[in-house]
């Protein structure tokens, strides 16, 4: 059993630190004086966070009992912040198994408390009528409560904060559609909560009395329909009044594709979000306030939460986004450069260019790729590829970038993810678009003498089956335009910027 001096900071384990909430919780725990250890499948995704040097990282997955046991060693409070968001037909079983492993290992290690962020469920609705997403979150909460470790299950509805999936969905629906024919769930009453209050309550949950083992409903002061939220968002954002016409014919599946068409949130993520809006989700109690008193001005109202989120978006200070977590079903196979690469077919497209600019100017252009800057070649081809990806349920191009200038390992970048970054030298992206295989794009900046530099670019594709081979040969005629044009434009852009920055 852990023996802890209450005058010291607690030793906290955070799972899901590469995700939206986990990536924001870690610095809050550090600021509160706690020590933090993170359990992550890909520790490299954490290394560029400002707080990375202040935490310990254990490599592993929540379904791996040995890794979880190692991560639980000497831990006081364990945060469970992982969800599969309904990906794959077996996601509920995966959630169930992970929660059991987590609870069992926490009890065996003598952990004093588990804190879990779940979803608010509607009262009086049989569990079988809930969306699979909400049903699984409720089951995970029950498993952790029965683990033998005192557990606080915080249940939230819609979280409003810069970069959250719920906020991005609301933001783009409202901003892009002055007249909306909407699903009937826009009439559903909800109790949104600001991400600042979610983080405040998660941190406060670490200090709950040992005997507390229960769920807590958490929400802001406003109970609104989704329609109310769109109207009020428009007012706070300074937009003209929106005309919203609800219709009953849009099923959850159609709704998710509608959201995927209009917003950057892909249909695979939009579906669990929209399914959760079918039933009213309003807090039935506010008992958490007895244990974690709200400071003046909290909980934040909806309008203030939107105002703060918009300010962060406009000032480019979004620390984590909904896309911080890996896309469900995204490839996790080793790179072809990894020692454990299993071999097999590997197609490559290699381009080089000598750049009449120093290497740091070339790197600035490379690191600025994607998002609003585009991909430096044949925009129509990239747009068409993005639309095709969204039509088959992929993320498409509209995830954009977290930061307009700087990238870090683990960042999403349109339909790529930053797999590796050696600042000033290498940017390696792994494709998260729907493909019959695995794909990477590597960009190198290297000195070439006399103040010049050399740009090297390599596209790699490992096909899966005959369809994968057919895909490569079908698109290879376009590589000269897309990849060749990209290399030439990056070289020209760096050369042009060199004299400009010297002025």
Secondary structure, 3 states (H helix, E strand, C coil): CCCCCCCCCCEEEEECCCCHHHHHHHHHHHHCCCEEEEEECCHHHHCCCCCHHHCEEEECCCCCHHHHHHHHCCCCEEEECCCCCCCCCCHHHHHHHHHHHHHHHHHHHCCCEEEEEEECCCCCCCHHHCCHHHHHHHHHHHHHHCCCCCEEEEEECCEECCCCHHHHHHHHHHHHCCEEEEEHHHHCEECCEEHHHHHHHHHHHCCCCCCCCEEEECCCCCCEEHHHHHHHHHHHCCCCCCEEEEECCCCHHHHHHHHHHHCCCCHHHHHHHHHCCCCCECCCCCCHHHHCCCCCCCCCCHHHHHHHHHHHHHCCCCCCCHHHCCCCCCCCCCCCCCCCCCCCCCEEEEEEEEECCCHHHHHHHHHCCCHHHCCCCCHHHHHHHHHHHHHCCCCCCCCCCCCCCCCCCCCEECCEEEEEEECCCEEEEEECCCCCEEEEEEEEEEEEECCEEEEEEEEEEEECHHHHHHHHHHHHHHHHHHHHHHHHHHHHHHHHHHHHHHC
